[in-house]
Amino acid sequence: MAHTTNRHFRPLSELNLIDNFLFHEMLADKENGEEFCRILLKTILNKEVRHVKITPQKNILGPDTDNHGIRMDAYLEEVSDCDAIDADIAPDIYDIEPNQTYEVDTLPKRMRYYHALIDAGLLRIGEGYDKLPNVVVIFILPYAPFGQDRCAYTMQNMIKEDPSIKYNDGALKMILYTKGKAGNPRKELMDMLKYFEQSTTDNVTNPDIESLHHMVDRIKERKGVEFRIYEIVGMG
């Protein structure tokens, strides 16, 4: 007798941005994908990001066939305006990973591995290390990663003996906890993360989230999307 796996089906109308299917549909949307990422990065990083090039579910292979590869949910490259591109300035790279799988013990090393594989493909032969772009890896979690109630955890390399010495290697990691409140986080970030986990009208609290909510509604109403989610998580 063939083994069958029971799969839990949730209709598209009940999905939230933290769910992989809806998140990927937003990234792949030609009309709104860039604006979605721009608003998300602006809220998380508290800075303006004007334009991004999006690669949904980008695969990066290991250095050899026996090595572990990765598939990133959202690989984003910040780009300049067409009339202001400077070939000597490398674009910042962002990797955004909504992750509902509980993996507290392995998460730090997973983020380290993601950073390593991203870096490995960023320099061409003959290029100097000064051409290596800044890389920001962001995980968004619905659970507390370190048993505390913080909203944001930011990890950046430093000189342990004297943290006052500037040590900027361009590597930054962030873990965001959707329910966190400790540490006096910005209200905009807390509200965005709350909406990310529960993408409903009740959680629309500012113009940026309202814009995202309109995008989410359009995706959920689009003909053919409901059929794709049946194929992926409901049938077979």
C-alpha positions in Angstrom: 0.0 0.0 0.0 1.4 3.4 -1.0 2.1 5.7 1.9 0.0 8.9 1.9 0.8 12.1 3.7 -1.9 14.2 5.2 -1.5 17.9 4.4 -3.1 20.7 6.3 -4.9 23.0 3.8 -5.5 26.6 4.5 -7.4 28.7 2.0 -5.5 31.7 0.5 -7.7 34.1 2.3 -6.4 32.9 5.7 -2.7 33.1 4.8 -0.4 35.8 6.3 2.8 37.3 5.0 4.9 35.0 7.2 3.5 32.0 5.3 5.9 31.1 2.5 3.3 30.9 -0.3 1.9 34.4 0.2 5.3 35.9 0.8 6.6 34.4 -2.4 3.6 35.6 -4.4 4.2 39.1 -3.1 7.9 38.9 -4.2 7.0 37.6 -7.7 4.3 40.2 -8.3 5.6 42.3 -11.2 3.4 45.3 -10.3 4.0 45.5 -6.6 6.9 43.3 -5.6 9.5 46.0 -5.6 7.3 48.4 -3.6 6.5 45.6 -1.1 10.3 44.9 -0.5 11.1 48.6 -0.4 8.5 49.3 2.4 9.6 46.2 4.3 13.3 47.1 4.2 12.5 50.7 5.1 10.6 49.7 8.2 13.1 47.0 9.3 16.3 49.1 8.7 14.8 52.5 9.4 16.3 53.9 6.2 15.0 54.7 2.7 15.6 52.0 0.1 14.7 53.5 -3.3 15.0 50.6 -5.7 15.7 46.8 -5.4 16.2 44.0 -7.8 14.3 40.9 -6.6 15.2 37.2 -7.0 12.6 35.1 -5.3 13.8 31.7 -4.0 17.3 32.2 -5.2 19.4 29.0 -5.1 23.1 29.1 -4.2 25.0 25.9 -4.6 27.7 24.7 -2.3 31.3 25.0 -3.5 31.3 21.3 -4.5 28.7 18.7 -5.3 29.1 17.2 -1.8 28.5 20.5 -0.1 25.2 21.8 1.2 23.5 24.5 -0.8 20.8 27.0 0.2 17.6 28.4 -1.2 16.9 32.0 0.0 13.3 33.2 0.2 14.1 36.8 -0.9 17.4 37.8 -2.4 17.4 41.6 -2.9 20.0 43.9 -4.5 19.7 47.6 -3.9 20.2 49.5 -7.1 20.7 53.2 -7.9 18.6 55.3 -10.2 19.5 54.6 -13.9 21.1 58.0 -14.3 23.2 57.8 -11.2 24.8 54.3 -11.3 28.3 54.2 -10.1 30.1 51.1 -11.2 32.6 51.5 -8.3 29.9 51.2 -5.7 28.7 47.7 -5.0 25.0 47.3 -4.3 23.9 46.3 -0.8 22.5 42.7 -0.7 19.6 41.7 1.5 18.3 38.2 2.3 14.9 38.1 4.0 13.8 34.8 5.5 10.4 34.3 7.1 10.9 31.1 9.2 8.1 29.3 11.1 10.2 26.2 11.7 11.4 26.2 15.4 15.2 25.8 15.3 16.6 27.9 18.1 19.8 25.8 18.5 20.8 25.8 14.9 19.6 29.2 13.8 22.9 31.1 14.5 25.0 28.7 12.5 22.4 28.6 9.7 22.7 32.4 9.4 26.5 32.1 9.4 26.3 29.6 6.5 23.9 31.8 4.5 26.3 34.7 4.9 29.3 32.5 3.8 27.6 31.2 0.6 26.3 34.6 -0.4 29.8 36.2 0.0 31.4 33.4 -1.9 29.6 34.4 -5.1 30.0 38.2 -5.0 33.6 38.8 -6.2 34.9 38.2 -9.7 38.4 37.0 -10.4 40.8 40.0 -10.0 38.4 42.2 -8.0 39.6 43.6 -4.7 38.0 43.0 -1.4 36.8 46.6 -1.4 34.3 45.7 -4.0 32.6 43.2 -1.6 29.1 44.6 -1.0 27.4 44.9 2.4 25.3 41.8 3.1 22.3 41.9 5.5 20.6 38.6 6.4 17.2 39.0 8.1 15.2 36.2 9.7 11.6 36.9 10.7 10.3 34.5 13.4 6.9 34.0 15.2 8.8 32.6 18.2 11.3 34.1 20.7 14.7 32.9 19.4 16.6 33.4 22.7 13.9 33.0 25.3 13.6 36.8 25.7 10.8 39.2 24.6 12.9 41.4 22.3 11.5 42.5 19.0 14.9 42.8 17.2 18.3 41.2 17.7 21.1 42.7 15.6 24.4 40.8 15.2 27.5 42.6 13.9 31.2 41.7 14.1 33.3 43.7 16.5 36.7 43.7 18.3 36.0 42.0 21.6 38.9 43.6 23.5 37.8 47.1 22.5 34.3 47.4 21.0 34.9 51.2 20.6 37.3 50.4 17.6 35.4 50.6 14.4 35.3 47.2 12.6 33.1 47.3 9.6 33.3 44.2 7.5 29.9 44.8 5.8 28.2 41.8 7.4 25.0 42.2 9.4 22.5 39.7 10.7 19.1 40.5 12.2 16.5 38.3 13.9 13.1 39.8 14.2 10.5 38.3 16.6 7.0 39.2 15.6 5.6 39.4 19.1 8.6 41.0 20.9 8.1 44.2 22.9 11.2 44.5 25.1 14.1 46.9 24.3 12.0 49.9 23.4 11.6 49.0 19.7 10.2 51.4 17.2 6.4 51.3 16.9 6.6 51.1 13.1 8.7 48.0 13.4 6.5 46.3 16.0 3.3 47.1 14.0 4.9 45.8 10.8 5.9 42.5 12.4 2.5 42.1 14.0 0.9 42.6 10.5 3.5 40.2 9.0 2.2 37.5 11.3 -1.5 38.4 11.2 -2.1 40.1 7.9 -5.6 41.4 8.6 -7.4 44.8 8.4 -7.3 45.0 12.2 -3.5 45.3 12.2 -3.3 48.1 9.6 -2.0 51.0 11.7 -0.1 53.3 9.4 0.1 54.3 5.7 2.9 51.8 4.9 1.1 48.9 6.3 -2.1 50.1 4.6 -0.2 50.0 1.2 1.0 46.5 2.0 -2.5 45.4 2.9 -3.9 46.7 -0.5 -1.2 44.6 -2.2 -2.0 41.5 -0.1 -5.7 41.9 -1.0 -5.0 42.2 -4.7 -2.8 39.0 -4.6 -5.6 37.1 -2.7 -8.2 38.2 -5.2 -6.1 37.4 -8.3 -7.5 34.7 -10.5 -5.4 31.6 -10.6 -3.6 32.1 -7.2 -6.1 30.0 -5.3 -5.6 27.2 -7.8 -1.8 27.3 -7.3 -2.0 27.0 -3.6 -4.3 24.0 -3.9 -1.6 22.4 -6.1 1.1 23.2 -3.7 -0.4 22.5 -0.2 -3.8 21.0 -0.7 -3.7 18.2 -3.3 -1.6 15.2 -4.1 
